[in-house]
């Protein structure tokens, strides 16, 4: 018979929770993520894109079906707070399409919001981010699985510094991955200096978005050496025609040993860009870009970009919900 432990004996250590990806239908093991569009939008509204809102749930469902038919299994929606996320729609869309969806909390650049909305958020939004990650979006909705913030063009203004400071606080409290919109692909090293250097965010928790828009191999290499994930997302638009450089940029990173840092996404931000409206949309990532990259890099490496890398980048050792002040 085993004697009971003394009342003052130290508690047995508990095994740490396994890393998990937080989807709108609940946490899943990273191995269950599958082929992932690591940066896209099902819903999005901004005063910067009048008349091009992504707010049609039927079109979002059709886009997910098309992505699924092309071989897709997961989409990470980087739409943050206050930009028409329609979080309540996401669980139904995930169930009906069979595509896993990760939602975001966070804040974009100030130009995407009215002054009244930013005033409601307040100067310290970390509590909002934590609540949406651990309790649910809007109090009763699905939980966010990442934080999204944004830099400026070759720099960081006061709004960016405030939101990144709050995002770093929320990241430390929850373990969440932290995605960063880089304006025209610029400012990556300034972002890393702030988030990782000053604010203590582990570099492997940071995902830098839109690096294809500024195909600077030196910056890409330095960001990868720092340990961040590098997201190359979306076909070229009129103001950043860089698709033709992408295979060489990714090959250079892979040859330098950073193939495990690369993520791929579609970044559909307007109604006209949806495949169901005649644009490239989410299926482009798998119908065209995957094939194009495989010619240069090989199918196995591209498979890693789409499956293994996002499974690590979006997995977290999630801290339990806490009463973080709003």
C-alpha positions as CSV (number, residue, x, y, z in Angstrom):
1,X,0.0,0.0,0.0
2,X,1.3,3.4,-1.0
3,X,1.4,5.9,1.8
4,X,-0.2,9.3,1.1
5,X,2.2,12.2,0.6
6,X,2.6,14.6,3.4
7,X,0.3,17.6,3.4
8,X,3.3,19.9,2.8
9,X,4.8,17.8,0.0
10,X,5.4,19.7,-3.3
11,X,2.9,19.1,-5.9
12,X,3.8,16.7,-8.7
13,X,4.8,18.6,-11.8
14,X,2.1,18.6,-14.5
15,X,3.1,17.8,-18.1
16,X,3.0,20.8,-20.3
17,X,0.1,21.0,-22.7
18,X,1.0,19.9,-26.2
19,X,1.2,22.7,-28.8
20,X,-2.1,23.3,-30.5
21,X,-3.5,25.4,-33.3
22,X,-6.5,27.4,-32.2
23,X,-9.2,27.2,-34.9
24,X,-12.7,28.6,-34.8
25,X,-14.0,25.1,-34.1
26,X,-11.5,24.5,-31.3
27,X,-7.9,23.6,-30.8
28,X,-6.3,20.9,-33.0
29,X,-3.0,19.1,-33.1
30,X,-0.6,20.8,-35.6
31,X,-0.3,17.6,-37.6
32,X,-4.1,18.0,-38.4
33,X,-3.8,21.4,-40.1
34,X,-3.0,20.1,-43.6
35,X,-2.4,22.3,-46.7
36,X,-2.7,25.8,-45.4
37,X,-3.2,29.2,-46.9
38,X,-1.3,31.0,-44.2
39,X,-2.6,34.6,-44.9
40,X,-5.9,35.3,-46.4
41,X,-9.3,37.0,-45.8
42,X,-12.8,35.7,-46.0
43,X,-14.3,39.0,-44.6
44,X,-12.8,42.4,-44.7
45,X,-14.0,46.0,-44.5
46,X,-11.9,49.2,-44.6
47,X,-12.6,52.8,-45.5
48,X,-9.4,52.4,-47.7
49,X,-11.3,50.0,-50.0
50,X,-14.7,51.5,-50.6
51,X,-17.0,49.3,-52.6
52,X,-14.7,46.3,-52.4
53,X,-15.8,44.9,-49.1
54,X,-15.6,41.2,-48.4
55,X,-18.9,40.9,-46.5
56,X,-20.9,38.3,-48.5
57,X,-21.1,35.1,-46.6
58,X,-22.3,33.2,-49.7
59,X,-19.2,34.3,-51.6
60,X,-17.0,33.4,-48.7
61,X,-18.5,29.9,-48.7
62,X,-18.0,29.5,-52.4
63,X,-14.4,30.6,-52.1
64,X,-13.8,28.0,-49.4
65,X,-15.4,25.3,-51.6
66,X,-13.1,26.3,-54.5
67,X,-10.1,26.2,-52.2
68,X,-11.1,22.8,-50.8
69,X,-11.6,21.5,-54.4
70,X,-8.0,22.6,-55.2
71,X,-6.6,20.6,-52.3
72,X,-6.7,23.2,-49.5
73,X,-7.4,22.2,-45.9
74,X,-6.9,25.3,-43.8
75,X,-7.1,29.1,-44.1
76,X,-5.7,31.7,-41.6
77,X,-7.9,34.9,-41.7
78,X,-5.7,37.8,-40.8
79,X,-8.7,40.2,-40.5
80,X,-8.3,41.9,-37.1
81,X,-10.6,43.7,-34.7
82,X,-12.9,46.4,-36.2
83,X,-12.5,45.4,-39.9
84,X,-15.6,43.3,-40.5
85,X,-14.3,39.9,-39.4
86,X,-17.8,38.4,-39.1
87,X,-16.4,36.0,-36.5
88,X,-19.9,34.5,-35.8
89,X,-20.0,33.2,-39.4
90,X,-16.7,31.4,-39.3
91,X,-17.6,28.2,-37.4
92,X,-20.5,27.5,-39.8
93,X,-18.3,28.1,-42.8
94,X,-15.6,25.8,-41.4
95,X,-18.1,23.0,-40.7
96,X,-19.8,23.3,-44.1
97,X,-16.6,23.6,-46.2
98,X,-14.4,21.1,-44.2
99,X,-11.7,23.8,-44.3
100,X,-10.1,24.7,-40.9
101,X,-10.2,28.4,-40.2
102,X,-8.0,30.4,-37.8
103,X,-9.2,33.8,-36.8
104,X,-7.3,36.9,-35.7
105,X,-7.5,39.5,-33.0
106,X,-5.3,42.6,-33.1
107,X,-5.4,46.0,-34.8
108,X,-4.4,47.2,-38.3
109,X,-3.0,50.6,-39.2
110,X,-4.9,53.6,-37.9
111,X,-6.0,54.6,-41.4
112,X,-8.3,51.5,-41.5
113,X,-10.4,52.8,-38.5
114,X,-12.6,55.7,-37.6
115,X,-11.3,57.9,-34.7
116,X,-14.4,56.8,-32.7
117,X,-13.6,53.1,-33.0
118,X,-10.0,53.7,-31.9
119,X,-11.2,55.8,-29.0
120,X,-13.5,52.9,-27.9
121,X,-10.5,50.5,-28.0
122,X,-8.5,52.8,-25.8
123,X,-4.7,53.3,-25.6
124,X,-4.0,49.9,-24.1
125,X,-5.8,47.1,-26.1
126,X,-3.8,44.2,-24.7
127,X,-6.8,43.1,-22.6
128,X,-9.0,43.0,-25.7
129,X,-6.5,40.8,-27.5
130,X,-6.2,38.4,-24.6
131,X,-9.9,38.1,-24.2
132,X,-10.4,37.3,-27.9
133,X,-7.7,34.7,-27.8
134,X,-8.8,33.0,-24.6
135,X,-12.5,33.7,-24.1
136,X,-13.9,34.4,-27.5
137,X,-14.4,37.2,-30.1
138,X,-17.2,39.4,-29.0
139,X,-17.5,37.6,-25.7
140,X,-19.4,34.6,-27.2
141,X,-17.8,34.0,-30.5
142,X,-15.0,31.6,-31.5
143,X,-11.6,32.2,-30.1
144,X,-8.9,33.9,-32.1
145,X,-5.8,31.9,-32.9
146,X,-3.4,34.7,-33.7
147,X,-2.7,38.4,-33.2
148,X,-2.4,40.7,-36.2
149,X,-0.7,44.1,-36.1
150,X,0.8,46.4,-38.7
151,X,3.9,48.5,-39.5
152,X,4.2,51.5,-41.7
153,X,6.1,52.2,-44.9
154,X,9.8,51.8,-43.9
155,X,9.0,52.7,-40.3
156,X,6.8,52.5,-37.2
157,X,4.5,55.4,-36.2
158,X,3.0,55.9,-32.7
159,X,-0.1,53.8,-33.4
160,X,2.1,50.9,-34.6
161,X,4.3,51.1,-31.5
162,X,1.2,51.1,-29.2
163,X,-0.5,48.2,-30.9
164,X,2.7,46.2,-31.1
165,X,3.4,46.8,-27.4
166,X,-0.1,45.6,-26.6
167,X,0.4,42.6,-28.9
168,X,3.6,41.7,-27.2
169,X,1.9,41.8,-23.8
170,X,-0.9,39.6,-25.2
171,X,1.5,37.2,-26.7
172,X,3.4,36.8,-23.5
173,X,0.1,36.2,-21.6
174,X,-1.2,33.6,-24.1
175,X,1.6,32.2,-26.2
176,X,-0.2,33.2,-29.4
177,X,1.5,33.6,-32.8
178,X,1.9,37.2,-33.9
179,X,1.5,38.2,-37.5
180,X,2.6,41.6,-38.9
181,X,1.4,43.4,-41.9
182,X,4.5,45.0,-43.5
183,X,3.5,48.0,-45.6
184,X,4.7,47.2,-49.2
185,X,6.9,44.5,-47.5
186,X,9.1,47.1,-45.8
187,X,10.2,47.7,-42.2
188,X,10.8,44.0,-41.3
189,X,13.9,44.7,-39.3
190,X,12.4,47.6,-37.5
191,X,9.5,45.4,-36.5
192,X,11.9,42.7,-35.2
193,X,13.9,45.3,-33.3
194,X,10.8,46.4,-31.5
195,X,8.9,43.2,-31.0
196,X,11.8,40.9,-30.2
197,X,14.6,43.3,-29.2
198,X,12.7,45.7,-27.0
199,X,9.5,43.8,-26.1
200,X,10.8,40.3,-25.7
201,X,8.6,38.4,-28.1
202,X,10.4,35.1,-29.1
203,X,11.3,35.5,-32.8
204,X,9.7,32.2,-33.7
205,X,6.3,33.6,-32.6
206,X,6.5,36.4,-35.2
207,X,5.2,36.0,-38.8
208,X,6.2,38.8,-41.1
209,X,3.7,39.3,-43.9
210,X,4.0,40.6,-47.5
211,X,7.7,40.1,-47.9
212,X,7.1,39.3,-51.6
213,X,6.2,42.9,-52.1
214,X,9.8,44.0,-51.3
215,X,12.1,41.3,-52.7
216,X,15.2,42.4,-50.8
217,X,17.3,39.3,-50.2
218,X,19.4,40.9,-47.5
219,X,16.4,41.8,-45.4
220,X,14.8,38.4,-46.0
221,X,18.0,36.7,-44.9
222,X,18.4,38.8,-41.8
223,X,14.8,38.2,-40.8
224,X,15.1,34.5,-41.3
225,X,18.4,34.4,-39.3
226,X,16.6,36.2,-36.4
227,X,14.2,33.2,-36.3
228,X,11.0,34.8,-37.6
229,X,8.6,33.2,-40.1
230,X,8.5,34.9,-43.5
231,X,5.1,35.0,-45.3
232,X,5.0,35.5,-49.0
233,X,1.4,36.1,-49.7
234,X,-0.8,37.0,-52.7
235,X,-0.3,37.3,-56.4
236,X,1.2,40.6,-57.6
237,X,-1.0,43.7,-57.9
238,X,-0.4,46.7,-60.1
239,X,1.7,48.4,-57.5
240,X,4.0,45.5,-56.6
241,X,4.6,43.4,-59.7
242,X,7.0,40.9,-58.1
243,X,5.7,37.4,-58.9
244,X,8.5,36.6,-61.3
245,X,11.1,37.1,-58.6
246,X,9.4,34.9,-56.0
247,X,10.9,31.5,-57.0
248,X,14.5,32.9,-56.9
249,X,13.9,34.6,-53.6
250,X,12.6,31.4,-52.0
251,X,15.3,29.3,-53.5
252,X,17.9,31.6,-52.1
253,X,16.4,31.3,-48.6
254,X,16.1,27.6,-48.9
255,X,19.7,27.2,-50.1
256,X,20.8,29.2,-47.1
257,X,19.1,26.7,-44.8
258,X,15.9,28.7,-44.1
259,X,13.3,26.6,-45.9
260,X,11.6,26.0,-42.6
261,X,10.8,29.7,-42.2
262,X,8.7,30.2,-45.3
263,X,4.9,30.4,-45.4
264,X,2.6,31.0,-48.4
265,X,-0.7,32.7,-48.6
266,X,-3.2,34.3,-51.0
267,X,-4.2,37.6,-49.2
268,X,-7.5,38.1,-51.0
269,X,-8.5,41.6,-49.8
270,X,-11.2,42.8,-52.3
271,X,-14.4,41.4,-53.8
272,X,-13.0,41.6,-57.3
273,X,-10.0,39.4,-56.3
274,X,-12.1,36.5,-55.3
275,X,-12.0,33.5,-57.7
276,X,-15.8,33.4,-57.6
277,X,-15.8,36.9,-59.1
278,X,-13.2,36.1,-61.7
279,X,-10.1,37.0,-59.8
280,X,-7.3,34.7,-58.6
281,X,-8.7,34.2,-55.1
282,X,-7.7,31.5,-52.7
283,X,-7.4,28.6,-55.2
284,X,-4.6,30.5,-57.1
285,X,-2.2,29.5,-54.3
286,X,-2.7,25.8,-55.2
287,X,-3.7,25.9,-58.8
288,X,-0.9,28.2,-60.1
289,X,1.6,29.3,-57.5
290,X,2.3,25.8,-56.1
291,X,2.9,24.5,-59.6
292,X,5.1,27.4,-60.5
293,X,7.3,27.1,-57.4
294,X,7.6,23.4,-57.7
295,X,9.4,23.8,-61.1
296,X,12.2,25.8,-59.4
297,X,12.2,24.4,-55.9
298,X,10.8,20.9,-56.1
299,X,7.5,19.6,-55.0
300,X,8.7,18.4,-51.6
301,X,10.0,21.7,-50.5
302,X,6.8,23.5,-51.6
303,X,4.8,20.9,-49.7
304,X,6.7,21.9,-46.6
305,X,6.0,25.6,-47.2
306,X,2.2,24.7,-47.3
307,X,2.0,22.1,-44.5
308,X,4.9,21.6,-42.1
309,X,5.9,25.3,-41.7
310,X,2.4,26.6,-41.0
311,X,1.8,23.7,-38.6
312,X,4.7,25.0,-36.5
313,X,4.2,28.8,-37.0
314,X,0.5,28.8,-35.9
315,X,0.9,26.3,-33.1
316,X,1.2,27.6,-29.5
317,X,1.6,26.4,-26.0
318,X,-1.7,28.1,-25.0
319,X,-1.9,29.6,-21.6
320,X,-5.2,29.2,-19.8
321,X,-7.8,32.0,-19.8
322,X,-7.1,34.7,-17.3
323,X,-8.8,37.9,-16.2
324,X,-6.5,40.2,-18.0
325,X,-7.7,43.8,-17.5
326,X,-9.4,45.6,-20.4
